[in-house]
Amino acid sequence: MADKNLKVGELRQMTDDQLSEKLLMLKKEQFNLRFQDATGQLQSTARVREVRRAVARVKTLQVQRKATATKTDKKAEA
């Protein structure tokens, strides 16, 4: 199961590979939660929301890092 309270500060300290691994883990958990919900076995519906938001945080950081890398590459070329 993913961390209960995934903080942005903790995510910022992770490398790109660690972020990708975390995203994969969260996506798997999200799939399992959806499956549990469909079969009526889901205990905590709030966990679905937590995982969805954690996925969004990781993806946001990945996009921000990519944008920063692109921006610095363009400055280096100029």
N, C-alpha and C positions, 0 to 999 in steps of 0.2 A: 504494500500500500504506500502511496506517496506521502510525503511529509504533510502533517496536518495543517500547519500554517506556513506556506511557502512565501518567504519574504523576497522582495525585489533585490534588496541588498545582498542576500545570499546568492541569488541568481547572477548578479553582476560579477561576483567573484569567480564564477565558474568559467571554464574554458568553452570554446565553441563545441568541442567534442562532448564535453560533459552536458552542455545544454541540449544537444541533439539526443543524447542518451536519456536525459530527463524527460524530454518531449515524447520519446518513444514509450517510456515507462508510463507516463500520464495517459497517452493515447490507449495503451493496453488496459489500464485501469478504467478509463472512460468506457471502453467497449464492454468490459466485464460488468460495470455498473448498469449499463443499458440493458444488457442481457438479464441481469438480476431483476431489473424493473419489469421487463417484459414477462418474466416467469413468476412475478409476485414474491420474490425472495429478498427484495431490497429492504434493508433495515433502516438506513439513514438517507433520506432523499436530499438532505442538505449536502451530502458528500458529492453528489452529481454537480451541484453548483460550484463547489470548491474546486473540483478537478477541472471543470470547464474554464474557470477563471485562471487557474494555474497554467493551463495550456495557452491561454491568451497572453499571459505574462511572458512565458518562454518565447512564444512566437514574436511578440513585440520586441523583446531584447534582440532576437536574431535579426530582425529587420533593421533595427537601429544600428547594430554593429555592421551590417552589410552597407547601409547608407553611409556610415562614417568611413568605412574602408573605401568606398567609391569616391567619396568627397576628397579624401587624402590622396587617392591615386590621380584624380584630376588636377589637384594642386601641384603634384610632383611633375606632371607632364608639362604644365605651363611654365 
